[in-house]
Amino acid sequence: MLAPFRNGVRLDPVLLALFVVMHAILLANAILHYSLENYDQEPHRQNARIWAELRMPLMHETRGIHYAPLAYWPTSLALRLGYDEKVGLKAAQISNVFYSSILVFFLLKLGDLCHPHGIWFKRAMLLVLATLPVYYKTFAMPRPEPMLAMWAVVAMYLAVRIFCFGYYTRPVFLAFGLTVGLMLLTRQWGAFLFPAFGVLFLFGLGSRTSDARRLLFGLIMASAITILVGGWYYALLTAKYGSPTAFNSELMPFSLSNKPLGFYFNWFPKAYFDHPVIYTMGDRMIPILLADTWGDYWGYWHVARPPFRTQESEVHDVVKVAVPFLSRVSKVSLVCTASLAVGWVTALGAGLRNFQKNGVSLALAIGILSTCACYFVFVVCYKNSSAIKSSYILQVFPFLAFTYGFMIDQMALRKPRVSLALLTLYFAAALHQAPLFFTGKIKFSEVELLEPLANPLLLATLASGALYAAWLFCKRKEKGCSPAQAVRSSSSRWF
């Protein structure tokens, strides 16, 4: 289970250090961040309460009828067991740390599929993920996107095994169908990856025409599993509201004329560099996404949030303490943004030139393109800028970390010094916004909510240890060693 963290036969200390530090920060944020400081927190809380009653939300009960139910399980289960709602929200926040560990595990496994001995590949990947403010911000909140990002990475890993490596086995197809079903049951925006899966299917079909029948049969089986796992929710949406894509407000038909020219072309307005905070950039997609990715544009994480519908002239007084720092972040983070963009272009180009060799990089690059294109269509159809939040496309950022790691790996093969210089430059720029790795919306009374969770957390830890021990025993028995030898071998690996 620690194989993705290995450099040859030994565990890589850099990867382990990045993983431990990153998840220690995530855990601290999950414990201390005030659970009600969250985008759309009211409809999410209403949905969790309603699903705790084992029924579907109705239009008059919540604005979030379109939110799929799976991510609410910690809060709904806590309510069902008689705990206070805040305990359930805290359980959801702590669950996000677990989702992140699974996400990182499969992201590193994707790195192994692309370059089995590319240790700098994986270090660069994890460095990017560990220095993204939007990652810490979203994983600290009781929201569906952290779980969705986890399922997206797992689904992409399985898709790569199927379409790029030809693993046309029943377990892989079953796992793929199950994961996609759970992804759709977490949030509808998991479907943003469907165009990417379609493109990979065409590439995979073209590269292995002799196995086309097995591939088609396997995908039919995977689709059936997806429909069984996630289809029931969308069938209920269709029955109640007439469409599986029912939304809480009417969307405009897609037309580029829905938005002003500044939405498309004014990427770096003056406010982006001077006052990158809420209400100052109007309806401009790119600058708001960048300010929300590297800073705290909407004010739910680090800075004081102005009252609803504050006038632009009044915003500066509310957040004037944070503005100088966030302005510097906007400037310095352009280095990080440019690096990630170049990484994506590099991965896409390499995959298009040689799918057989660089199919994994192509898969991740197309996953980014597919998600961003679908999200762009949605935002153009939405009535205002409130839907422009980088947290909504959280699943893109692990993929961007991968494509950046791919670029560093490719550069290291030809010009290792240049590769190291680029990595150092990125790290220096990303380290500038380190204060944004930590929540500014701390409420120490949240720590008291851990007391009712102590026993469930202990049981979960013991159960995880028992499962690992059982898995280890089975693996050792396959190799013909005794249980005692298995224990000694495991101990030597850990200590």
Secondary structure in CASP SS format (residue, H / E / C, confidence):
PFRMAT SS
TARGET T0000
AUTHOR 0000-0000-0000
METHOD secondary structure of the structure
MODEL  1
M C 1.00
L C 1.00
A H 1.00
P H 1.00
F H 1.00
R E 1.00
N E 1.00
G C 1.00
V C 1.00
R E 1.00
L E 1.00
D C 1.00
P H 1.00
V H 1.00
L H 1.00
L H 1.00
A H 1.00
L H 1.00
F H 1.00
V H 1.00
V H 1.00
M H 1.00
H H 1.00
A H 1.00
I H 1.00
L H 1.00
L H 1.00
A H 1.00
N H 1.00
A H 1.00
I H 1.00
L H 1.00
H E 1.00
Y C 1.00
S C 1.00
L C 1.00
E C 1.00
N C 1.00
Y C 1.00
D C 1.00
Q H 1.00
E H 1.00
P H 1.00
H H 1.00
R H 1.00
Q H 1.00
N H 1.00
A H 1.00
R H 1.00
I H 1.00
W H 1.00
A H 1.00
E C 1.00
L C 1.00
R C 1.00
M C 1.00
P C 1.00
L C 1.00
M C 1.00
H C 1.00
E C 1.00
T C 1.00
R C 1.00
G C 1.00
I C 1.00
H C 1.00
Y C 1.00
A C 1.00
P C 1.00
L H 1.00
A H 1.00
Y H 1.00
W H 1.00
P H 1.00
T H 1.00
S H 1.00
L H 1.00
A H 1.00
L H 1.00
R H 1.00
L C 1.00
G C 1.00
Y C 1.00
D C 1.00
E H 1.00
K H 1.00
V H 1.00
G H 1.00
L H 1.00
K H 1.00
A H 1.00
A H 1.00
Q H 1.00
I H 1.00
S H 1.00
N H 1.00
V H 1.00
F H 1.00
Y H 1.00
S H 1.00
S H 1.00
I H 1.00
L H 1.00
V H 1.00
F H 1.00
F H 1.00
L H 1.00
L H 1.00
K H 1.00
L H 1.00
G H 1.00
D H 1.00
L H 1.00
C H 1.00
H C 1.00
P C 1.00
H C 1.00
G C 1.00
I H 1.00
W H 1.00
F H 1.00
K H 1.00
R H 1.00
A H 1.00
M H 1.00
L H 1.00
L H 1.00
V H 1.00
L H 1.00
A C 1.00
T C 1.00
L C 1.00
P H 1.00
V H 1.00
Y H 1.00
Y H 1.00
K H 1.00
T H 1.00
F H 1.00
A C 1.00
M C 1.00
P C 1.00
R C 1.00
P C 1.00
E H 1.00
P H 1.00
M H 1.00
L H 1.00
A H 1.00
M H 1.00
W H 1.00
A H 1.00
V H 1.00
V H 1.00
A H 1.00
M H 1.00
Y H 1.00
L H 1.00
A H 1.00
V H 1.00
R H 1.00
I H 1.00
F H 1.00
C C 1.00
F C 1.00
G C 1.00
Y C 1.00
Y C 1.00
T C 1.00
R H 1.00
P H 1.00
V H 1.00
F H 1.00
L H 1.00
A H 1.00
F H 1.00
G H 1.00
L H 1.00
T H 1.00
V H 1.00
G H 1.00
L H 1.00
M H 1.00
L H 1.00
L H 1.00
T H 1.00
R C 1.00
Q H 1.00
W H 1.00
G H 1.00
A H 1.00
F H 1.00
L H 1.00
F H 1.00
P H 1.00
A H 1.00
F H 1.00
G H 1.00
V H 1.00
L H 1.00
F H 1.00
L H 1.00
F H 1.00
G H 1.00
L H 1.00
G H 1.00
S H 1.00
R C 1.00
T H 1.00
S H 1.00
D H 1.00
A H 1.00
R H 1.00
R H 1.00
L H 1.00
L H 1.00
F H 1.00
G H 1.00
L H 1.00
I H 1.00
M H 1.00
A H 1.00
S H 1.00
A H 1.00
I H 1.00
T H 1.00
I H 1.00
L H 1.00
V H 1.00
G H 1.00
G H 1.00
W H 1.00
Y H 1.00
Y H 1.00
A H 1.00
L H 1.00
L H 1.00
T H 1.00
A H 1.00
K H 1.00
Y H 1.00
G C 1.00
S C 1.00
P C 1.00
T C 1.00
A C 1.00
F C 1.00
N C 1.00
S C 1.00
E C 1.00
L C 1.00
M C 1.00
P C 1.00
F C 1.00
S C 1.00
L H 1.00
S H 1.00
N H 1.00
K C 1.00
P C 1.00
L H 1.00
G H 1.00
F H 1.00
Y H 1.00
F H 1.00
N C 1.00
W C 1.00
F C 1.00
P C 1.00
K H 1.00
A H 1.00
Y H 1.00
F H 1.00
D H 1.00
H C 1.00
P C 1.00
V C 1.00
I C 1.00
Y C 1.00
T C 1.00
M C 1.00
G C 1.00
D C 1.00
R C 1.00
M H 1.00
I H 1.00
P H 1.00
I H 1.00
L H 1.00
L H 1.00
A H 1.00
D H 1.00
T H 1.00
W H 1.00
G C 1.00
D C 1.00
Y C 1.00
W C 1.00
G C 1.00
Y C 1.00
W C 1.00
H C 1.00
V C 1.00
A C 1.00
R C 1.00
P C 1.00
P C 1.00
F C 1.00
R C 1.00
T C 1.00
Q C 1.00
E H 1.00
S H 1.00
E H 1.00
V H 1.00
H H 1.00
D H 1.00
V H 1.00
V C 1.00
K C 1.00
V C 1.00
A C 1.00
V H 1.00
P H 1.00
F H 1.00
L H 1.00
S H 1.00
R H 1.00
V H 1.00
S H 1.00
K H 1.00
V H 1.00
S H 1.00
L H 1.00
V H 1.00
C H 1.00
T H 1.00
A H 1.00
S H 1.00
L H 1.00
A H 1.00
V H 1.00
G H 1.00
W H 1.00
V H 1.00
T H 1.00
A H 1.00
L H 1.00
G H 1.00
A H 1.00
G H 1.00
L H 1.00
R H 1.00
N C 1.00
F H 1.00
Q H 1.00
K H 1.00
N H 1.00
G H 1.00
V H 1.00
S H 1.00
L H 1.00
A H 1.00
L H 1.00
A H 1.00
I H 1.00
G H 1.00
I H 1.00
L H 1.00
S H 1.00
T H 1.00
C H 1.00
A H 1.00
C H 1.00
Y H 1.00
F H 1.00
V H 1.00
F H 1.00
V H 1.00
V H 1.00
C H 1.00
Y C 1.00
K C 1.00
N C 1.00
S H 1.00
S H 1.00
A H 1.00
I C 1.00
K C 1.00
S H 1.00
S H 1.00
Y H 1.00
I H 1.00
L C 1.00
Q C 1.00
V H 1.00
F H 1.00
P H 1.00
F H 1.00
L H 1.00
A H 1.00
F H 1.00
T H 1.00
Y H 1.00
G H 1.00
F H 1.00
M H 1.00
I H 1.00
D H 1.00
Q H 1.00
M H 1.00
A H 1.00
L H 1.00
R H 1.00
K C 1.00
P H 1.00
R H 1.00
V H 1.00
S H 1.00
L H 1.00
A H 1.00
L H 1.00
L H 1.00
T H 1.00
L H 1.00
Y H 1.00
F H 1.00
A H 1.00
A H 1.00
A H 1.00
L H 1.00
H H 1.00
Q C 1.00
A H 1.00
P H 1.00
L H 1.00
F H 1.00
F C 1.00
T C 1.00
G C 1.00
K C 1.00
I E 1.00
K C 1.00
F H 1.00
S H 1.00
E H 1.00
V H 1.00
E H 1.00
L H 1.00
L H 1.00
E C 1.00
P C 1.00
L C 1.00
A H 1.00
N H 1.00
P H 1.00
L H 1.00
L H 1.00
L H 1.00
A H 1.00
T H 1.00
L H 1.00
A H 1.00
S H 1.00
G H 1.00
A H 1.00
L H 1.00
Y H 1.00
A H 1.00
A H 1.00
W H 1.00
L H 1.00
F H 1.00
C H 1.00
K H 1.00
R H 1.00
K H 1.00
E H 1.00
K C 1.00
G C 1.00
C C 1.00
S C 1.00
P H 1.00
A H 1.00
Q H 1.00
A H 1.00
V H 1.00
R H 1.00
S H 1.00
S H 1.00
S H 1.00
S H 1.00
R H 1.00
W H 1.00
F C 1.00
END
